[in-house]
Amino acid sequence: MAQPQLNFHKLFSLSIFAIILFFNSAAIAQQSTKGIIKGHVVIQNDGPAENVSVTLKGTKYGTVTNEDGDFTLRVPQGKYTLIISQVGSKSQETSVDLANGQTLTLPQFTVSKASNNLQEVSISGSKVNKFKTKKSVDVAKMPLNNLENAQVYTTITNQLIQEQQIFSVDDAIRNAPGIQKMWEATGRGGDGGSYYNSRGFIVQSKLRNGIAGNVTSTIDAVNLERIEVIKGPSATLFGSTLTSYGGLINRVTKTPYDSFGGEVSFADGNYDFHRVALDINTPLDVQKKVLFRLNTAFNNDGSFQNNGFNRYWAIAPSLLYKVNDRLTISADAELSYGKNIGKSIFFMPYNQTVAALGYTSADQLKLDYKQSYHGDGLTQTSNSTSFFGQVKYKISDQWTTNTNISATHSFSNGFNPYFYLLPKDSISREDQSTKNSTDDMIEIQQNFNGDFKIGKFRNRFVGGLDFFRENSNQHFFSTAFDRASVLGSHDYSNFNQMNMDAVYAKGTAFVYPSVYKTNTYSAYVSDVFNITDQLIASAAIRVDRFDNKGNYNPATNTTSGGFKQTAFSPKFGLIYQPVKDHVALFANYQNGFTNKNGLSENNKPLKPEQANQIEGGVKIDLFDGKLSSTLSYYDIKVKDIVRQSTINQALSVQDGTQLSKGFEAEVIANPVTGLNIIAGFSYNDSKLEKTADLTVEGLRPTTAGSPYTANFWASYRISKGLVKGLGFGFGGNYASDNKIINSKTLGVFSLPAYTVLNASVFYDTNQYRVGFKMDNLTNEKYWIGYTTVNPQKLRSYALTFAYKF
């Protein structure tokens, strides 16, 4: 059944009206300029204290510390008694005198079961490495500091996202070393947003807070607290369906807090860019046990080409119920409704040689960079609706249980124009449409976390059960429209909805369904074991039972190809800290796998394809957190790649191999107050061995991306004086040549190296934030893609205004 269509002009008007109401009510309620109280809480001899209650006695104001032990309260001027309290520790009280509009940073608080010492209050300058986080809950499925984790990951913080005035996951990902965008989000049901490359393998952002959170179209940043880019095969803890051999991308979302607040923002820019967003949070009861937060945004983005747009509305409500000190229940959703015309993508025809095309690089093509090569109406409607729930219960001081559920539905319907590059400076204009296609995913995950000692040895443990179900009901159909020259002046508007409808009415389309159901049943255990305070070992294993119910053919009303497979996925790590809490030498072994259907030459079922990584390096956190860095070398070998049998084409041989090794470096620094820097570099060497196609034997895969990439961003914020809060940022990304055809017989065709520079200026106060950003400062023409040529946006700019309440 077709999904209801949206009137985006009405949505935009309603969004503006709703936000004006919030804006006015907040302004009326705000009788005086609020100040800010900041602080940091640690557990004695054990790092930052998370989820510690921070309240102002006798008032409605309060919050909890985040994973780094930090808290922030925005309150009116006045004299208060601040209370620090945690289950199992005695509370601490201290007096606070806050002036109108003042930001007051308190000295560090230490909580312990036997301490009730009051802390003296003074005003001090904040020294914050705001692009860094010390700890993650999701990367290891347990709270673990970066220097205690043998796996490499990058965290893109909310502060960086805000400073760069980022509106999508795509733009945020450019801050992660070794991650390269390869393809735009197609908007088609089940596709999972944009495609990236990590360590030579394609990866997408399919996880949200550690479980399934698939979004079909462009993923908005309105509900992002941070992004965690986890490197290398990660099937042991996250399974194989939502990850790749290069890693995974996990979106960590905003959560409700126990005071009223939020912000409303507006943005406008070139290429018909318009955006309005709202973040509002409020307790729903006097006891502040029921908390509600809503994040929503309407986004309209045109195209740098003469035709095209992407328009969507994202809504993310969340509800948190603190039943008592032990039990917390949360429920939230992410809803996205969009309409777009697909970005220009140029393919290479099967078996066409580079010599026949006449060009060896994208910058040599005679294509008009600003020409879309299509007319009006070739639009696609897509939406993603995801619902999440969590029950967290503290069994004891050592044990907690987490029950998580995720249900994701994606839908797409409409056109998807694309093109083939042909000899004699011509293109084939074609379409691949979806017809009311849906993809549904359900994940139920139960985790038991423990932090306990056996003798004098500390163990941090997670044991989990996971059920994942995918129900794909997607229907694709495609056909060619015409062949057109790209030389001279032509009217390309005839490639439009009316004419494509006429073509499809003739019944000449190639139709192919993607209708199947799969169930995956998994169990895993992981333990981080402190041999000493400075030597930490970790081990984990997953057993995975995959049940493919088979592919359904609507034309014949038959289902075939069902199979079942069991896979084991181990993981090991070792950390040695020669300088405790500051320098960590690490090594890891990680595994990933992919289930394979078919029979071998001896008529036995195929086994899962396996990827094994060995990695080593160093992590540092020096100068009171001002310098954080990770340097690593990895070696990934994918074995048991399936190729067709030369004896019987109906059977397969499972002996193919792909090698991928390289070096990655990341530096996050706060050398002086106000100056923050993040930089990364990566080198990847990938090679195919024992392939089905001997013409690519020993060569770099066309899906491996650029061998060299680099990212950089530096910002400076003035922290004193009349223009306190004024800041400037500058940076960019580099990628070397990317071979999208690399064959001994077809030849080599490359996307040229590119350097894209970006800049921003902002003025941030307690009440409002004004920002201006410009991306692609030099107006560089560049292309991304894997096996394709995808021209990217030219110079763009946006002005943003946000009001905080």
N, C-alpha and C positions, 0 to 999 in steps of 0.2 A: 504494500500500500504506500502511495506517495506521501512524503512528509509535508507538513504545512510550510508555505513560503513566508518569508519575513518582509515587511515593508520597512526598509532601513531608514527612510526619511522620517517615518513615525517613531521608530526606535530612537533615532538621534534626538528628535524633539523631546520625547519622553525622558531620555537620559539627562538632557540639559535641564529640563524642568525639575526633575528629582534632585539633581545636584544643587540647583539654585536654592531649593527648599532647605536642604542640609546646610548649605553655605550660610543662609540667612539665620537659621535657628542657632547655628554654632556661633555666629557673630553676636547675636543677641545675648547668648549665654555667657560669652566671654567679656566680662565687665572690666577686667584688668589684664595686663600682660602677664602670662604665666611664666614661672621660672622652671629650671630643670635641676633635679638632684640626681647625681650619678654616683655609682659606687661599684666596688668589686668585693666578692666574698670568696674565701677559700676554706677548704677543710684542712685542719691542722695536719701537716706532713703528707698531704694527699691531693694537692692541686685545686682547681676551681670547684666551687660548690654550685651545682645546678639545682633548680627548682626550690631554692630557699625563699621563704616568704619575706617580703619587705613591705611594711605598712607604716602609715602615719597615724599614730594613736588618736582615736576619737574622730577620725575623718573617714571619708569613703575612698581615700586614695591608697592604692597598694599595687604591688606587682610581684613577680617572681624572677629570680636570676635566670639568665640564659645558660647555654651549655658552657660558656666561657666564664661563668660566675659573675657576669656584669648585670647591673640593673639601671633603669632610668625611670624617673618619676617626673611628670610635667604637672605642676601644681601652682596655685596662686601664691603670692608672697605671704609670709607669716612665720611664726615660730611654731615648730612642731617637735614631737617626740618620735623619732624613727625607731622602729622595732625590727630586729633581725631574728627570725625564728625558723626552726626546722625540727621535724620529728626526730627525737633522739638526742637533741641538743638543747641546752638551756638558751632562752632568748636573751638578746642583748638590746639595750635601749640607749639612745644618745640624743642629745638636743641638737636641733637644726634651726638656724635663723636664715631664712631665704628672702632676699630683696626682690623687688619688682623686676622681672625680666632677667634675673641672674642665673647663671649656670654654676652650680656648686658641685665640685667633685670631692667626695669624701675619701679619706684614706682607707686602706684595705681592712676588711673585717675578716676575722678568723673564727670559724665555728668548730666546737668540739664538745664532746659529751660532758666534759668536766669543767668547762670554762664559762664564766659569766663576767668576763672583764669588759668594762666599757671602753669604747674607743674615743679618743679625743678628736674633735672636729676641727678641720682647718680647710681653707680654700687653697687648692693647688692646681697647677696647669696639668692638662691631660696629655699624656704621651701615648698615642694609640697607633698601632700598626693596623689600620682599619681594613686592609685588604686580606688579612690573615685570620684564620680560625685555628684554634689549637686542637679541637676535639670534634669527632663526628659520632653520631649514634647509629647511622645507617650503613656506613662503609663496611664495618665488621659485624653489623647487627647487634652491637653492644656499645656502650659508651667507652671510647678509646681515644687517647691522645694520639696525635699524628706521629710523635716520636716513639710510640709504643706499637705502631702498626707497621708490619713488614711490607704492606702493599702501598703502591704509589697512587696518590689521587690529588686532584686540584679542586679547591673550593673557590667559587666565584661568589663573593659576598654581596649582600643587599646594598652595602655602602658603595661598592664599585658600580653596581647596576644603576643606582640612583645618580651617582656622579657623572657617569657617561650618558645619562638620560636615555637608557635602554628601554625599549618597549617590547622586545621579543626575546625568546630563548636563542634564536639565531644570532642576534647581535651580542648577546652575553657570552656565547661559546667562544667568540674570537679571543677571549682572555685566557683560554686554557692552552698550555703548551702542547704541541703535537696534534691538535685537533683542527681539521680543515673541513670547511663546508664543501660538499660535493654536488648536492642537488637541492633544489627548492622543494618545499612541501607540495605534494600533488593535490591534496584535498580529497583524495579518493579513500573510500572506506577501508580502514585497516592498515593504511600505509604508515602511519606513525610520525607525521611531521617531516621535517627536513632530514636529509641524509648527510652524515659527516664521515670523516675518515680518522681512525685512531690506530697507530702502529701498523698501518698497511691494510686495515680491514674496515668495512663499512659498519657504522653504528648509528642508532637513532635514540631519541629521548623517549623511551617507553616506560620508564619507572618514575613513580611519584612517592616520596617518603618510603622508598624501599620496596614497594609492591607495584603491581600493574597500574598504569595510568596513561593509557594510550590516547593521544590526540591526533586526529587525522590531518588537520590543517596547520597553519602557522600557530605556534604556541605563544600566547601572550605572557608578558612578564608581570602582570598586575598582581598576581598572587604568589610571587616568588620571594622567599626569604633568602635562599641561596641555591646554587647549583653545584652538585658534586660530580666531577668527571673522574670515574674510577678506571684505572688503566690495566690492560691485560685481561686474559681469559678469567671470567669471574663466575663460572657456572656453579661452583661449590655452594655458595650462599644465595645466589640469585637465579639459578637455573639457566637453561639454554635458550628459551623462547624469547626473552626480552633483552638478551645480551648478545655481544659478538666476541670474537677472539681478540678484538682490539680493546674491549672494555664495555662500559655502559655509562649512561648519563642519567643521573638521579636528580629530580627536582624536589627540593625541600620547600614546603609551602608555609605561608604565614599562619599563625595560630592566635586564638583569642587571648586577651589579657584582662585583668580585673579592674580596669578603670575606663572611663569614657574618653574617647579620642579618635583621631583619624586625620585624613586630609582629602582634599578634592583638588584635582589638577586638570589643566587644559594645555593642549599642545597644538601647534599649527606649523606647517612647513610647505616646501615646494612639492611638486608632483601631486598636488591635491591631497596633501596629508592633513588629516584632522583627527584629533583624539580628545576624549574626555574620560576621566577615571575617578573612582571614588574608593576610599578605604575608610570604613567606619567601624568602630568597636565599642561595645557597651556591655556592662553586666545587666542581667535581666532580673536579678533579685537583690534584696538588701544585703543578704549574707555573701553575695558575690560567689555563689557556687555555680550559677548558670551564666555562662559567658557567650556572647555572640559577636561575630565579626563578618563583615561583608566586603568583598573586593569585587569591583566590576569595572569594565572599560568598554567603550565603543571606539573602534579604530577604522579609519578609512584611509587607504593608501593607493594612490594612482600609480602610474608607470612612467619611467623615463623614456619609454617608447611611445609611439603615437596611439597605441590602443592597449588597454589593460587596466585592471584594478584588483584590489583585495580588500574586502569589507567584511568585518565581523564584530560580534558582540560577545564578550566573555563575562561570565558571572560565577563567583565563587563564594557561597555562603558557608560558614562553619560555626558549629555549636559545641561547647565544652561544658560538661557537667561534672563538677568535683563533688562526688557523693560524700566522701569523707577523706581522711588523710591517706587512706590506702587505695581507694577505688576512684578511678576517673574514666568517664565515658565520653567519647567524642564522635561527632558525625559531621561530615562535610561533603561538598559536591563541587565539581567543576563542569560548567556548561558553556559550550562554545557553538555559536551559530554563524555561519559565514556564507559568502557568495563571492566568486572570483572568476577571473579569466586566467588560465594557466600561463605561467611564464614561458618565454620562448626557449625551446630546447631543440637543438639540431643533432640528429643521430647520423651515424654512418651506415649505409646499406650493407647488408650481410655480404661478405666476401668481395666488396669493392676495394680495389687497391688504392693506396695513397697516390701512386703515379697516375691513375686514371682520374682522380679528383683534380690533380694539378697543383696542389698546395700541401705543404708539410706543417703548417702552423696556423692557428686560428686568426692571428693578426694579418695573415696574407689573404684571407678570404675577402671576396668583394661584397660581402653582406653589408647592408646599411645598419649600423649599430642601433639607431633609434627607430628602426622600422619593425613593427610587430608582424608584418606579412599576413595579417588577417583582419577581418572586419568586425562588425558588432554582433553581439548576441551569443557568442560561443561560451556561455557562462556555465558554471558548475555550482551547485548548492551542496554544502557539506555541514555536518554538525557532529559534535562529540558530547555525550552526556555521561559523566562519571560520578559515581557515588561511593563514598568511603566511610568506614566505621572502625572504631578501635575501642577495646575495653582493656584498660591497664590496671592491674591489681598488684599491690605490694604484699606478697605472702609473708615476708619477714624482712629483717634488715639485710639479709643476704640474697633473697630470691624475689623476683617479680615475674609476672606472666603478662603477655601481650597477645590479644586476639585481634587480628586485622582482617577486614573484608573489603574487597574492591570489585565493583561492577561497572564495566565500561561498554558503552554502545556508540558506534560510529556509523555514519550514514553519508552517502554521496549520490548525486544524481546530476547528470549533465555532460557537457562537452569537455574535451581536453585536447586542444589542438597541438600538434607537434610537426616537425619537419625532418626530411632527409636531405643531406648534402649530396648533390649529384654533379657529374662532370659538366663542363661547358657553362659554369657559373649559373646553375639552375638548382631549384629545390623542389622536392615533392611535398605538397601540403596535405597533411593527413589528420585524422581525428581518432582518438580512442576514448569512447564514452563509457560511463557507468549508468546503469539503470536501477535506481532504487536499491543500491547495494548497501549491505550492512555487515558489520563485523562486531561480534559481542564477545567480551572476555570477562570471566569471573575468577577471582583469586581469593582463596581463604587460607590464612596463614596463622599458625599458632606457635609462639616462641616462649620458651622458658629461659630467663636470664638469671645467672647466679654470679655473685662476687663473694668468694669465700676462701678460707685457708685450709690446707691440709698440712698439719704441722705448722711450719713457718713459711710454707710456700703458698703464694697467692694465686688463685685461679679465677679467671673471668670466663664464664661459660655461657654458651647459647645452644639450646637444642630446639629444633623446629620441625613442624609438619606443614606441608604445603600442598594445596590442591589448586590446579590451574586448568581452566576449561576455555577453549576457543570455539566459537560457532560462526563460521564464515559463510555468508550467503551473498556473494558478490557476482555481478553479471557484467561482463565487459563486451563491447562490440566496437569494431573499428573498420575503417575503409579509407582509401585515398580519395582526395578531392581533385587535384590537378597537378600539373607540372608547370612551374613558373620561373621565368628568368629573373635574376637579381641585378642585371645590368640595365642602365637607363632608368627612365621614369615610368612607373607602372601604377595602376590602381589595383591594390590588393584587397579591396573591401568586399569583393564578391565571395571570398571565403568567410561566410557568415552563417547565422543560424538558419535563415530561410532556405538557403541553397543546400546546406548540409541535411536539413530535414527532408528535402526533395531527394537527395542521394540515398539516404537511408530508407525512404519510402519505396525505392526500387528493389529492396531486398538484397542488396549486394554486399552487405556487411559480413565481416568475419566475426562470428559469435563464439565466445568461450566463457564458460562459467568457472568460478572458484568457490565451490560449495563443499564444505567439509566440516567435520567435528573432531576435535582432539581433546583428550583428557591427559593430564600429567599428575602423577602422584609422587610426592617426594618427601624424604626425611633427611635431616642433616644435623650434625653436631660440630661444634667448634670450641676450642679451648685455648686461651692465652695464659701461659704458665710462666710465672716469675721464678726462674731458677735462683736468681739473686735480684737485688734492686736494679742492677745494670744489665743483666742478661735475661732476655725474654724469648721464649719459644712459643710457637703457635702451630696448631694442627687442626685440620677440619676434613670432613668427608661428607659427600652427598650420595644417596642412592635415588635414582630417578627412573620411574616406570612410565613410559610414554605409550599411549593407546590412541592410535589413529584409526578412526572409524571408517575411513575411506572417502573417496571423492564421488560426489553425486553428479550424474549427468542428467539434466532435465529433459534433454531430447529423447533419451532412451529409458528414462525413469529407472536407472540402475545405479548401484553404488559398487565401486571396485577399488582395489589397492589398499585395503585396510591392513595394518600391521601393528605389532607391539614390540617394544624394545626396552631393555634395561641398561642403564648406564651408571657407572660409578665415577665420581669426580672428587679427587683428593686435593688437598692444599696444605702447604707447609710454609713456615716463616721463622726467621731468626733475627733478633735485634740485640745488638750489643752497644751500650752507651758508655764510651770511654770517659765522657764528661756527662754525668747524669743530668737529664732534663735539658741538655743543650746540644749534644752531638750523638747521633745514632747511626751506627753502621748496620745495614740490613741486607738480607737475602731472602728470596722467596721462590717457591715453586707453585705455579697455579695451572689449573686445568679448565678447559672448556670442551664442549662436545656439540654435535649436531646429529639428530636422528636421520637415518637414511632408509629409503624404501627401495625394494628390489631384491633380485637374486644374483648371487655370484655365479661364476662359471661352473662350480660344482653343485649348483642348484640349492645352495644354502642361503638363508636370509643375510642381508648385509648387516654389518655392525655399525654402531655410531662412529662418525668421523671424530677424531680427537685432536685437540690443540694443547700443547704443553709449553709452558713458559718457565724459563729460569732467568732470574733478575737479581741484580745486586747494586748497591749504591750507598749514599750517605744522605742523612737528613740533619739539618742544623737549625737551632733556635737560639740566637745569641744576642748579647747587648740588651738584656731586659726585654726581649721580644722584638727588638727593632729590626733584626735581620733573620729571615727565615728562608731556607733554601732546600731543594731536593735535587740531587744528581743521581741518575740511574742509567744502567746499561741492561738491556733485555735481549733475550733470544727466544723466539717463538717458532715452534715447528708444528705444522699441521700435517697429520698423517691420515692414511686411509681415505684419501679423497677419491671419489668414485669417477671412473671413466668407462666408456662403452667397451665391451668385449670385441676383439677382432675376430673371434671364432663364431660368436652368436650375438647379433646386435640386440637381441632381447635380454641378454644377460650383461652383467657388469664386472669389472675388475676394480678392486679397492686397494690400489697401491700408489696413488698420486700423493705428491708432497708439495707443500708451500712453506718456504722459509721466510721469516721476517725478524730482523734484528736491528738494533739501533740504540741511540743515546738521546736522553731527554734531560733538560735542565730548567729549573724554575727558581726565581729569586723574588722574594717579597720583602721590601725594605721601607723603613721609616727613619732615614739617617738623621734628620733634624725635625723639630716640631713643625707640623704642617705639611711636610713633604712626604708623599707616599709613592712608591714605585712597585710595579709588578712587571716582570719580564720573563720570557721563556724562549727556549730554542729546542729544536728536535731534528734528528737525522734518522731516516729509516731506509734500510736496504732490504728489499723484498725480491724473492726469486721463486719461479716455478720449477719443479722437478717432476719427472715421471708423469707427464701430462698426457691427456687424451689427444691433444693437438700438438704434434711435434714441432710445429712452426713457432711455438712460444716457449719451447723447452729452454730453461736457463735464463729466461728474460723476466723483467719486472711485470707483474700483472697490471692490466689496464684499470683495475679498481683500487690500486694501492695509493693513488694520490701523489703529491709532490714529495720527493725525497727530503728536501729541506724546508722547514717552516720556522717562523719566529714571530713573537708577539711582544709588544712593549706598551706600557702606559705609565705616565708620570703626572702627578697632580700636586699643586701647592695651594693650601688654604690659609689665608691670613687669620691668625688666632687672637690678635689683640688690636686695639685702636678703633677708630671710627668706622673702618670698613671690615671689621671682624666678620668672618663668614664668607668673604669674597674669595673665590678660588678659580684656578685655571688648570686645564688638563690637556695633555697632548700625547699621542701615540699612534700605533698602527700595526699592520700585519704584513709579513713577507711570506711568499711561497715560491719555490723554484719551479722549473718547467714540469709539466704533468703530461706524461705520455698516455693518451687515450686510445691510440692504436700502436701496438708494439709487437710486430710479427716479422718473422724471417721472410715471409712471402708477401704479405700485404703492405709492409713498410712501416714507417714511424710517423705518426701525426701527434703534435704536441699543443698543449695550451701554454702560452708563454709565461714566464715568471712575472710576478706582480708585487708591487709595494703599494699598499693603500694606507693613507694617513688620515687621522681623525683628530678633532679638537673640540673642547668644550670650555665654556665659562659659566660660572654660577655664583649666585649670592644666596646664602642659606642662613636664615634666622630662626628664632623660636616660633615665629608666627607664619612665615611664608618662605618660599624658595622660588627663585627665578633663574632660569637656565637657557643657554643657547648652545646648540651643538652643530657641528658641520662634519659630515662623513665624506670620505674620498675628496680630501682638500684639493688635490691636484687634478681632479676630474679624469682619473685614469680609466682607460678602457681595458677591462680584463675579463677573463672567462674562467668558470669553474666547470666541473663535470667529471663523470667517470664513464668512459666510452661515448661521451656526448660533449657538445659545445653549448654552454649556457652563458650568454652575456649578462654582466652584472650592472647594478645601478651606478649611474654617474653621480657627480657631486650633489649632495642633498643637505638640507639644513632644517632645523626645527627650533621653535621657541616654546618654552614650557613655563607655566606659572602654576604653583601649588600653594594652597592655603591650608595651614595646619590648625586643628582645633582639639 
